[in-house]
């Protein structure tokens, strides 16, 4: 699966890994070792999700949401308008689990 949106691209591998590249845009690529406005010029595996099998990913203008095969939801990037479902986070540089009531 490939998900591309304004200046960033995500690729999901058959093994459930996430590969990302492009513009960080408020952290929406999910690399905590990069600044919120940096560019990632070479495709990189999103190490913070390495222990999970990501089955779906979608990216908005400045935020991204990933879902694992076990139904765990992760969000990263801009959260100014609660796009990530987190009340107290503004910029989320690292994929963070989105908690919700089942």
C-alpha positions as CSV (number, residue, x, y, z in Angstrom):
1,X,0.0,0.0,0.0
2,X,1.2,3.5,-0.8
3,X,-0.2,6.7,0.8
4,X,1.0,10.0,-0.6
5,X,-0.2,13.5,0.2
6,X,1.2,17.0,0.0
7,X,5.0,16.6,0.2
8,X,5.2,13.2,1.9
9,X,4.9,9.5,1.1
10,X,4.3,6.4,3.1
11,X,4.8,2.8,1.9
12,X,3.6,-0.2,3.8
13,X,5.6,-3.4,3.2
14,X,4.2,-6.9,3.2
15,X,5.9,-7.4,6.6
16,X,3.9,-4.5,8.1
17,X,6.7,-2.0,8.2
18,X,6.2,1.6,7.4
19,X,8.7,3.4,5.1
20,X,8.4,7.2,4.9
21,X,10.1,10.1,3.1
22,X,9.4,13.7,2.2
23,X,8.7,16.8,4.4
24,X,8.3,16.4,8.1
25,X,5.4,19.0,8.2
26,X,4.8,19.4,12.0
27,X,6.2,15.9,12.6
28,X,3.8,14.2,10.2
29,X,6.4,11.7,9.0
30,X,6.9,10.4,12.6
31,X,10.7,10.6,12.9
32,X,11.4,12.0,16.4
33,X,15.1,12.5,15.5
34,X,14.2,15.1,12.9
35,X,12.9,18.6,13.2
36,X,9.3,19.4,12.5
37,X,10.2,21.2,9.3
38,X,13.0,18.9,8.1
39,X,13.0,16.9,4.8
40,X,13.7,13.2,4.8
41,X,15.3,12.7,1.3
42,X,15.9,9.0,1.5
43,X,13.2,6.4,2.3
44,X,13.5,5.3,5.9
45,X,11.8,2.7,8.1
46,X,9.7,4.2,10.9
47,X,11.6,2.5,13.7
48,X,9.1,3.6,16.4
49,X,6.5,1.3,14.8
50,X,8.8,-1.6,14.1
51,X,7.3,-3.8,16.7
52,X,3.8,-3.5,15.1
53,X,2.3,-4.8,11.9
54,X,0.8,-1.7,10.3
55,X,-2.0,-2.6,8.1
56,X,-3.4,0.8,7.1
57,X,-2.0,4.3,7.0
58,X,-3.5,7.7,6.0
59,X,-2.0,11.1,6.0
60,X,-3.7,14.5,6.1
61,X,-2.1,17.9,5.4
62,X,0.0,17.9,8.6
63,X,-0.9,14.7,10.5
64,X,-0.8,10.9,10.0
65,X,-2.8,8.0,11.4
66,X,-1.7,4.4,11.3
67,X,-3.7,1.3,12.3
68,X,-2.1,-2.1,13.2
69,X,-3.5,-5.5,12.4
70,X,-4.5,-5.7,16.1
71,X,-6.6,-2.5,15.9
72,X,-4.1,-0.2,17.7
73,X,-4.3,3.3,16.3
74,X,-1.2,5.6,16.2
75,X,-1.2,9.3,15.3
76,X,1.6,11.8,14.7
77,X,2.1,15.3,13.4
78,X,0.0,18.4,14.0
79,X,-2.7,18.2,16.6
80,X,-3.7,21.9,16.9
81,X,-7.3,21.0,16.1
82,X,-7.4,17.6,17.9
83,X,-6.8,15.7,14.6
84,X,-4.9,13.0,16.7
85,X,-7.5,12.7,19.4
86,X,-5.1,14.0,22.0
87,X,-6.2,16.9,24.1
88,X,-2.8,18.2,25.4
89,X,-0.3,17.6,22.6
90,X,0.4,20.2,19.9
91,X,3.1,18.7,17.7
92,X,3.6,15.0,18.0
93,X,6.9,14.0,16.4
94,X,6.7,10.3,17.4
95,X,3.8,7.9,16.7
96,X,1.6,8.0,19.8
97,X,-1.2,5.5,20.5
98,X,-4.6,7.1,20.2
99,X,-6.7,5.8,23.1
100,X,-10.4,5.5,22.6
101,X,-13.4,3.8,24.3
102,X,-14.5,0.6,22.7
